[in-house]
Amino acid sequence: MRPRIPALLAPLFALLCWGTSAHASDYLTISTGALTGVYYPVGGALCRLLNEQSGSDGLRCSVRSTKGSLANLQDLQEGKSQLALVQSDVLHHAVHGTGPFADQGPNRALRSLYRLHHESVALLVGEQSRIGSLGDLPGKRVDLGSINGGDRVTIMALVEAMGWQAKDFAPTAGLGADRLQGLCDGSLDAAFVVAGQPNQVISDLTGRCKARLLPIDDARITGLIEGSTYYERGRIPANLYPGQTMAIPTLGVRADLVTLDTLPVETVHRLRRVMDEHLKQFTRLHPSLITLTQETMTAPSPAPSHAAMQDDPRAPEPLPDAPTLMPESLQPGSVPSEAQPTQTVSGAEATEAIAAPEGEAAPAQAPSDAAATGSAATLEGETAPAQPPSDAAATGSAAILEDEAATLEGETAPAQAPSDAAATGSAAILEGETAPAQPPSGAAATEPAATP
């Protein structure tokens, strides 16, 4: 017979389960794109940064290879990932229920985190092709992007802006999955590729197959850019690819890092802290990220910003309410740290996952901002206050109760933090006593935390 668990232990199991679910989102999977594209290494750069800082911020990350923006949005909805890279025009259509999402209606749960690298629409023509400009494409065998792919959305917007339809081009059936190789064997005259720069596929086609890059520069394309909030002027720098000696003007979109409104605020705050403190390191992890700044990354996006992107990421996080009707002996403070279960990665076993550092265990709880590195030690024999100072307590001041004598050296500090009545500039701290490690919140902070 299976032994019965004493009724007294039931609240403890409830507490442990509650703690596990509260931090399940510390493990993040990001949906990206094809292995040969730019989305995948950019997602890998983000995961690498988060995993390197996991000891202080408690976030673990893995990368999921996908077919692109549309598949990434589907992953979010199905819970296969918590983060996704999405083209700005695809994101606009998803938020408003237009274009490929007309049958689904607006997605009001999408939230923007960061605007990342620029993506350019590259027009490639075969070495033997007689195509000399954008206007020469009608009647030719032109690849218009992957069916049901995010690149197809951008390319068809360009085609329609030029006054064309898909039927204006010669058939390209039978090219197969590796259809762009038609530029090498002559079975394809031209192709559009939407990608961040530099791109491995474009490099291969211009180098090995001698394909040529042509400018996308027309008054009708200018009208498309000026008539939207999600298209922009693009430019492929000179000498980026073999045989390309001049800069190529083109149409561009942005890669947006998005999530759902259900991603916890605390998790997004941790992500922000890592990005704020290590932005320069992040921009060096891939050539397409070099020009990123705080301002460009937080510029307005087609999707509303996540709530945690609009406040101070260093503000103390409120503790979740503990289960009620619990014996005093089993309150959260009395549970040994060894009893906390190791966090299980939810959805982290993604395709092509970025490996975590070998032998490093995932923390059950990320360190809070209150743990300041190098904080001053308390007086010998004096215990730290259990409650941080309230907003009214000025930095470096000590509250003194009315008619109460100063605390003698060596006497322990009270468990209750000073009340809001403590005025700035009240009696000085005893000689040898240092300021609390937790900085005062609100107006009491002498150096407010910088916003991104």
Backbone torsions as a table, in degrees:
resi	resn	phi	psi	omega
1	MET	NA	135.8	179.7
2	ARG	-70.9	128.5	-178.7
3	PRO	-62.2	143.9	178.9
4	ARG	-83.3	138.6	177.3
5	ILE	-79.9	127.5	179.5
6	PRO	-55.4	142.6	-178.5
7	ALA	-59.4	-28.3	-178.3
8	LEU	-65.1	-28.1	-177.1
9	LEU	-84.6	-11.5	-177.1
10	ALA	-57.9	-45.4	178.4
11	PRO	-60.9	-31.6	179.4
12	LEU	-64.5	-44.0	178.1
13	PHE	-64.3	-35.9	177.4
14	ALA	-63.8	-40.0	179.7
15	LEU	-64.8	-43.7	-179.2
16	LEU	-65.1	-41.4	178.4
17	CYS	-65.5	-39.3	178.3
18	TRP	-61.8	-43.3	-179.8
19	GLY	-66.0	-35.8	180.0
20	THR	-66.4	-47.5	-177.5
21	SER	-67.7	-27.7	-178.1
22	ALA	-67.5	-22.8	-175.7
23	HIS	-122.5	19.4	179.8
24	ALA	-62.6	-27.2	-176.7
25	SER	-79.2	1.8	176.4
26	ASP	-67.9	-15.6	178.1
27	TYR	-103.7	115.4	-173.0
28	LEU	-114.1	135.7	171.4
29	THR	-113.6	135.5	-178.9
30	ILE	-115.9	124.0	176.2
31	SER	-83.1	132.3	-171.1
32	THR	-123.8	-99.4	-176.2
33	GLY	-168.8	-157.9	-179.1
34	ALA	-69.3	154.0	-178.6
35	LEU	-62.6	-28.1	-177.6
36	THR	-90.8	-2.0	-179.5
37	GLY	-89.7	-165.0	-179.7
38	VAL	-99.9	-28.8	179.0
39	TYR	-55.8	-42.7	-175.8
40	TYR	-64.5	-50.5	177.9
41	PRO	-67.2	-29.7	176.4
42	VAL	-66.6	-43.7	174.9
43	GLY	-61.5	-38.0	177.4
44	GLY	-65.3	-35.1	177.8
45	ALA	-64.9	-42.0	179.1
46	LEU	-64.4	-44.7	179.6
47	CYS	-64.8	-38.8	178.6
48	ARG	-59.9	-44.3	179.8
49	LEU	-63.6	-46.6	-179.1
50	LEU	-63.7	-41.1	-179.3
51	ASN	-68.8	-34.5	177.4
52	GLU	-66.7	-30.2	-178.7
53	GLN	-100.4	11.4	-175.6
54	SER	-62.6	-27.0	180.0
55	GLY	-64.4	-29.4	-178.8
56	SER	-102.7	-29.1	-176.7
57	ASP	-114.7	-5.7	169.8
58	GLY	70.4	20.6	178.9
59	LEU	-105.8	134.3	174.3
60	ARG	-115.9	147.0	-172.6
61	CYS	-142.3	143.8	173.6
62	SER	-136.6	157.1	-175.4
63	VAL	-107.9	139.0	178.7
64	ARG	-117.7	122.2	177.5
65	SER	-81.8	134.1	-176.1
66	THR	-139.1	-173.3	177.0
67	LYS	-91.0	2.3	175.6
68	GLY	123.5	-159.6	-169.0
69	SER	-55.7	-49.1	-177.5
70	LEU	-63.5	-42.3	177.9
71	ALA	-65.6	-35.0	-179.3
72	ASN	-65.9	-41.2	176.9
73	LEU	-64.4	-36.3	176.8
74	GLN	-66.0	-38.4	177.3
75	ASP	-60.2	-42.3	178.7
76	LEU	-59.5	-47.0	-177.1
77	GLN	-64.4	-33.9	-178.0
78	GLU	-89.5	-0.3	178.3
79	GLY	76.8	15.1	178.5
80	LYS	-77.4	-19.1	177.2
81	SER	-147.5	161.0	178.0
82	GLN	-107.7	-17.9	177.6
83	LEU	-129.5	154.0	179.6
84	ALA	-151.4	145.2	172.6
85	LEU	-97.1	128.1	-173.9
86	VAL	-139.4	137.6	174.9
87	GLN	-62.1	144.9	-176.2
88	SER	-61.6	-37.0	-179.9
89	ASP	-72.0	-37.9	176.5
90	VAL	-64.8	-40.2	178.6
91	LEU	-62.8	-41.9	177.8
92	HIS	-58.5	-47.4	-179.3
93	HIS	-64.5	-37.7	179.8
94	ALA	-66.0	-42.3	-179.2
95	VAL	-65.7	-37.0	-174.7
96	HIS	-99.6	-5.0	179.1
97	GLY	69.7	38.8	-179.7
98	THR	-118.7	178.3	177.7
99	GLY	57.4	-128.9	-178.3
100	PRO	-68.2	-7.6	-178.8
101	PHE	-108.7	14.4	-177.3
102	ALA	-59.8	-33.8	-179.3
103	ASP	-80.9	-15.1	-176.4
104	GLN	-97.9	-22.7	-177.0
105	GLY	83.5	172.6	-177.9
106	PRO	-62.6	140.6	174.4
107	ASN	-99.2	100.0	-174.8
108	ARG	-86.4	1.2	-179.2
109	ALA	-95.0	-11.3	-177.4
110	LEU	-70.0	138.1	179.4
111	ARG	-134.6	139.7	-179.9
112	SER	-88.1	141.1	174.2
113	LEU	-110.6	-60.3	-179.7
114	TYR	-141.8	149.3	169.1
115	ARG	-96.7	121.8	-174.5
116	LEU	-104.0	-134.2	-168.9
117	HIS	-71.8	161.4	175.0
118	HIS	-81.2	146.6	173.2
119	GLU	-120.7	139.1	-178.4
120	SER	-114.3	147.3	172.5
121	VAL	-88.9	112.6	-179.8
122	ALA	-98.6	129.6	175.3
123	LEU	-102.8	113.2	-178.8
124	LEU	-110.0	137.6	176.5
125	VAL	-124.9	149.4	-179.1
126	GLY	-65.8	157.9	-176.7
127	GLU	-59.2	-38.8	-177.2
128	GLN	-90.6	0.2	-178.6
129	SER	-71.6	145.8	178.1
130	ARG	-95.7	14.2	179.3
131	ILE	-75.4	124.9	-178.6
132	GLY	-113.6	-12.7	-179.0
133	SER	-156.4	171.3	178.6
134	LEU	-57.4	-37.9	-177.0
135	GLY	-69.4	-10.4	-179.5
136	ASP	-87.0	0.0	-171.9
137	LEU	-72.4	-38.3	-177.9
138	PRO	-54.1	135.9	-178.6
139	GLY	88.6	-11.5	-179.6
140	LYS	-95.4	163.4	177.4
141	ARG	-82.2	103.3	-172.7
142	VAL	-121.6	127.9	175.3
143	ASP	-83.1	127.2	-175.5
144	LEU	-106.0	23.8	178.0
145	GLY	96.4	169.3	-178.7
146	SER	-72.3	135.5	177.8
147	ILE	-62.2	135.0	-177.7
148	ASN	64.5	22.4	177.1
149	GLY	-105.7	158.8	179.1
150	GLY	-63.9	-33.4	179.0
151	ASP	-64.0	-31.5	178.8
152	ARG	-63.4	-35.9	179.5
153	VAL	-61.6	-46.2	-179.2
154	THR	-68.0	-44.7	-177.4
155	ILE	-64.4	-41.3	-179.9
156	MET	-68.7	-31.0	174.9
157	ALA	-63.9	-40.1	177.4
158	LEU	-65.0	-46.1	-179.2
159	VAL	-60.1	-45.3	-179.1
160	GLU	-68.2	-34.4	177.3
161	ALA	-64.3	-30.5	178.0
162	MET	-80.5	-4.0	-179.8
163	GLY	84.7	17.9	-178.4
164	TRP	-104.7	169.7	171.8
165	GLN	-131.9	164.4	-178.4
166	ALA	-58.8	-31.9	-178.1
167	LYS	-71.7	-9.6	178.7
168	ASP	-76.9	-6.5	-179.7
169	PHE	-109.3	154.2	178.7
170	ALA	-67.2	150.1	-179.1
171	PRO	-60.6	145.7	178.2
172	THR	-126.1	23.4	-178.1
173	ALA	-63.7	149.7	175.9
174	GLY	86.5	8.4	-179.9
175	LEU	-77.0	-22.2	178.2
176	GLY	82.1	-176.2	-176.0
177	ALA	-66.1	-36.3	-179.1
178	ASP	-93.1	54.1	-169.8
179	ARG	-64.2	-30.1	-176.7
180	LEU	-67.7	-15.4	176.3
181	GLN	-67.2	-12.1	175.3
182	GLY	-61.9	-22.9	175.4
183	LEU	-69.6	-19.9	-179.2
184	CYS	-89.4	-39.9	-176.5
185	ASP	-97.0	1.5	175.5
186	GLY	88.5	2.5	179.2
187	SER	-83.3	-2.1	179.4
188	LEU	-136.8	136.5	-179.6
189	ASP	-88.7	-37.9	-176.1
190	ALA	-154.5	162.5	179.1
191	ALA	-154.9	145.6	172.9
192	PHE	-100.7	136.2	177.0
193	VAL	-130.1	122.2	177.6
194	VAL	-99.4	115.6	-174.3
195	ALA	-161.6	156.1	169.5
196	GLY	-70.7	157.5	-176.6
197	GLN	-115.2	138.4	-2.3
198	PRO	-77.2	159.3	-176.4
199	ASN	-126.4	135.7	-175.9
200	GLN	-65.1	-39.3	-179.0
201	VAL	-65.1	-46.3	179.4
202	ILE	-63.2	-39.4	178.8
203	SER	-61.6	-41.0	179.3
204	ASP	-67.0	-43.9	-176.7
205	LEU	-68.6	-37.5	179.7
206	THR	-79.1	-26.3	-179.9
207	GLY	-87.6	-63.7	-175.4
208	ARG	-71.5	-39.0	-173.9
209	CYS	-102.3	-1.4	178.2
210	LYS	60.6	28.8	175.8
211	ALA	-68.0	153.5	-177.6
212	ARG	-113.6	145.5	175.9
213	LEU	-95.1	131.7	178.1
214	LEU	-115.6	148.5	179.0
215	PRO	-70.7	148.9	171.9
216	ILE	-112.1	89.3	-171.8
217	ASP	-140.0	102.2	-176.2
218	ASP	-151.6	150.1	-179.7
219	ALA	-60.0	-32.5	179.8
220	ARG	-70.7	-31.6	175.2
221	ILE	-71.0	-37.7	175.4
222	THR	-60.3	-40.9	177.6
223	GLY	-63.9	-37.1	177.0
224	LEU	-62.7	-42.9	-178.5
225	ILE	-66.7	-46.2	-177.1
226	GLU	-71.7	-20.4	-179.3
227	GLY	-92.4	7.7	-179.7
228	SER	-134.6	168.0	176.6
229	THR	-107.8	2.5	-173.9
230	TYR	-123.8	-7.5	172.1
231	TYR	-104.6	152.9	-178.9
232	GLU	-148.9	165.1	176.1
233	ARG	-70.3	135.8	179.2
234	GLY	-116.8	165.7	-179.5
235	ARG	-156.1	126.3	174.8
236	ILE	-96.3	113.5	-174.7
237	PRO	-57.8	151.5	178.7
238	ALA	-63.1	148.2	175.3
239	ASN	62.5	22.5	177.7
240	LEU	-79.3	-28.3	-178.6
241	TYR	-129.4	159.2	178.6
242	PRO	-57.0	133.2	177.5
243	GLY	78.5	-0.6	-177.9
244	GLN	-102.4	97.6	-174.4
245	THR	-95.6	-9.8	-178.2
246	MET	-125.0	154.1	175.4
247	ALA	-67.3	143.3	-176.0
248	ILE	-111.9	113.7	174.6
249	PRO	-73.2	145.4	-176.6
250	THR	-161.3	-173.3	176.7
251	LEU	-97.1	141.6	-177.5
252	GLY	-132.3	157.6	172.9
253	VAL	-131.5	176.0	176.6
254	ARG	-116.3	152.1	172.8
255	ALA	-94.6	116.1	-178.4
256	ASP	-102.0	134.9	173.2
257	LEU	-90.6	117.1	-174.5
258	VAL	-126.4	167.2	177.7
259	THR	-150.7	-169.3	174.5
260	LEU	-106.4	162.3	-178.9
261	ASP	-68.8	-7.8	179.6
262	THR	-85.0	-10.1	177.6
263	LEU	-66.4	125.0	-173.4
264	PRO	-57.5	144.9	178.9
265	VAL	-58.4	-42.3	-178.3
266	GLU	-61.4	-39.0	179.2
267	THR	-64.0	-43.6	178.9
268	VAL	-67.1	-36.0	175.9
269	HIS	-60.4	-41.4	179.0
270	ARG	-64.6	-42.0	177.3
271	LEU	-60.6	-42.8	179.4
272	ARG	-63.2	-41.6	-179.2
273	ARG	-62.0	-42.4	178.9
274	VAL	-63.1	-46.0	-178.3
275	MET	-67.0	-39.5	179.3
276	ASP	-63.3	-43.0	-173.7
277	GLU	-83.4	-20.7	-174.3
278	HIS	-129.7	30.4	-177.4
279	LEU	-61.5	-44.3	-179.1
280	LYS	-60.9	-40.1	177.6
281	GLN	-63.7	-40.4	-179.9
282	PHE	-63.2	-43.2	-176.9
283	THR	-67.4	-16.0	-180.0
284	ARG	-91.8	-1.3	-175.5
285	LEU	-85.0	-13.4	175.7
286	HIS	-156.9	141.8	-177.8
287	PRO	-57.1	-31.2	-178.1
288	SER	-71.4	-11.9	-176.2
289	LEU	-99.0	-3.8	-170.0
290	ILE	-57.9	-38.9	-173.2
291	THR	-86.7	2.2	-177.0
292	LEU	-68.3	141.9	174.3
293	THR	-134.7	168.8	176.6
294	GLN	-57.2	-40.4	-176.8
295	GLU	-67.1	-46.0	-178.3
296	THR	-69.5	-34.1	-177.7
297	MET	-72.2	-25.3	-179.0
298	THR	-108.0	17.6	176.9
299	ALA	-67.1	158.3	-180.0
300	PRO	-54.8	139.1	-176.6
301	SER	-118.1	161.8	175.4
302	PRO	-60.7	-21.9	178.3
303	ALA	-105.6	149.9	176.2
304	PRO	-60.4	148.7	177.8
305	SER	-70.3	146.3	173.1
306	HIS	-63.3	145.9	-177.0
307	ALA	-54.7	-35.1	-177.9
308	ALA	-76.1	-7.5	176.2
309	MET	-89.6	-1.8	-174.4
310	GLN	-112.2	1.9	-179.2
311	ASP	-126.2	-167.6	-178.1
312	ASP	-86.4	114.1	-177.8
313	PRO	-68.0	-11.8	-178.8
314	ARG	-100.6	4.2	176.1
315	ALA	-67.8	140.5	-179.9
316	PRO	-57.4	136.2	179.0
317	GLU	-81.3	132.2	175.7
318	PRO	-66.6	138.8	178.5
319	LEU	-73.4	140.5	177.4
320	PRO	-66.5	151.4	179.5
321	ASP	-64.9	134.5	178.2
322	ALA	-78.9	155.4	177.0
323	PRO	-57.2	143.7	-179.1
324	THR	-87.4	174.2	178.1
325	LEU	55.3	43.0	-179.2
326	MET	-109.1	135.3	176.6
327	PRO	-55.1	144.9	-177.4
328	GLU	-57.6	-34.1	-178.2
329	SER	-68.6	-15.3	-178.2
330	LEU	-112.3	18.2	175.7
331	GLN	-62.5	155.7	-175.2
332	PRO	-51.2	-36.6	-177.8
333	GLY	-67.7	-19.2	-176.8
334	SER	-96.2	-5.2	-178.9
335	VAL	-80.4	125.6	-179.2
336	PRO	-61.2	145.2	-179.6
337	SER	-62.0	-28.5	-179.8
338	GLU	-65.5	-18.6	-176.1
339	ALA	-81.7	-12.3	-179.0
340	GLN	-71.8	130.1	-176.7
341	PRO	-75.7	152.0	174.5
342	THR	-69.1	136.3	-176.3
343	GLN	-70.7	134.5	175.8
344	THR	-93.1	132.5	-179.6
345	VAL	-70.9	121.6	177.5
346	SER	-95.6	111.8	178.4
347	GLY	78.0	11.7	-177.4
348	ALA	-81.1	-15.7	-179.9
349	GLU	-79.3	55.7	-176.7
350	ALA	-86.0	160.4	177.4
351	THR	-60.0	134.0	178.8
352	GLU	57.7	42.1	-177.5
353	ALA	-65.4	147.6	174.5
354	ILE	-81.6	122.5	-173.9
355	ALA	-71.0	142.3	174.7
356	ALA	-78.6	158.9	178.5
357	PRO	-53.8	133.5	-174.5
358	GLU	-60.8	130.9	175.9
359	GLY	79.1	3.6	-178.6
360	GLU	-94.9	124.0	-178.5
361	ALA	-84.9	145.0	178.1
362	ALA	-74.2	129.8	-179.7
363	PRO	-70.2	141.3	178.4
364	ALA	-72.1	-28.5	-178.3
365	GLN	-141.7	127.1	178.7
366	ALA	-70.8	145.6	177.9
367	PRO	-60.2	141.8	179.4
368	SER	-82.5	164.5	-179.6
369	ASP	-66.6	-18.1	-176.5
370	ALA	-68.5	-20.0	-177.1
371	ALA	-80.7	83.9	-176.2
372	ALA	-78.4	131.4	179.4
373	THR	-65.0	133.0	177.0
374	GLY	72.7	25.0	-179.1
375	SER	-66.5	154.4	-176.2
376	ALA	-69.8	144.6	179.6
377	ALA	-74.1	152.2	176.8
378	THR	-77.1	167.2	178.3
379	LEU	-59.4	149.4	179.5
380	GLU	-58.2	120.5	179.8
381	GLY	85.9	-2.0	-177.0
382	GLU	-102.2	132.1	-178.5
383	THR	-89.4	149.0	-179.1
384	ALA	-71.8	147.9	178.6
385	PRO	-65.0	141.5	-178.7
386	ALA	-74.6	-23.1	-176.4
387	GLN	-117.8	128.3	178.6
388	PRO	-65.6	158.2	-179.7
389	PRO	-59.8	148.4	179.1
390	SER	-77.0	173.5	-175.3
391	ASP	-59.8	-32.7	-174.6
392	ALA	-77.9	-15.0	-176.1
393	ALA	-75.9	121.6	-178.3
394	ALA	-76.1	152.0	180.0
395	THR	-62.7	132.7	176.3
396	GLY	81.7	-3.0	-179.8
397	SER	-94.0	161.2	179.3
398	ALA	-128.4	133.3	-178.9
399	ALA	-78.7	136.7	177.7
400	ILE	-124.8	120.5	178.0
401	LEU	-65.8	151.0	-177.7
402	GLU	-57.8	131.3	178.5
403	ASP	62.1	17.8	-179.2
404	GLU	-102.4	134.8	-177.8
405	ALA	-72.1	155.9	179.1
406	ALA	-62.3	148.3	-179.3
407	THR	-67.6	133.2	-178.3
408	LEU	-72.8	152.1	178.7
409	GLU	-61.1	131.7	-179.8
410	GLY	94.2	-9.7	-179.7
411	GLU	-85.5	140.3	-175.0
412	THR	-69.9	149.6	180.0
413	ALA	-75.1	151.3	179.8
414	PRO	-67.6	150.9	-179.1
415	ALA	-70.4	-27.1	-178.5
416	GLN	-90.1	130.6	179.8
417	ALA	-67.4	158.1	178.3
418	PRO	-56.3	144.8	-178.5
419	SER	-77.8	169.3	-179.2
420	ASP	-65.0	-13.3	-177.8
421	ALA	-75.5	-10.2	-178.6
422	ALA	-67.4	117.2	-175.0
423	ALA	-85.1	153.0	177.5
424	THR	-63.6	134.2	178.5
425	GLY	85.6	14.7	175.6
426	SER	-67.1	-176.5	-169.4
427	ALA	-50.9	141.2	-175.4
428	ALA	-67.5	154.8	177.5
429	ILE	-69.4	146.8	180.0
430	LEU	-56.6	148.6	-178.8
431	GLU	-57.0	126.9	-179.9
432	GLY	96.2	-10.8	-179.5
433	GLU	-91.0	138.0	-176.6
434	THR	-105.3	164.0	179.3
435	ALA	-69.5	152.7	179.8
436	PRO	-62.1	152.3	-178.3
437	ALA	-68.6	-28.1	-178.7
438	GLN	-83.9	121.0	179.3
439	PRO	-70.8	145.6	178.8
440	PRO	-61.4	146.8	179.5
441	SER	-91.4	171.0	173.3
442	GLY	63.4	-140.5	-173.2
443	ALA	-69.4	-14.4	-175.8
444	ALA	-77.3	-14.7	-176.8
445	ALA	-69.0	127.6	178.6
446	THR	-77.2	-26.7	178.0
447	GLU	-130.9	91.0	-176.5
448	PRO	-58.9	145.4	-179.8
449	ALA	-64.6	139.7	-179.1
450	ALA	-74.2	137.1	176.0
451	THR	-87.0	156.2	-176.9
452	PRO	-68.4	NA	NA
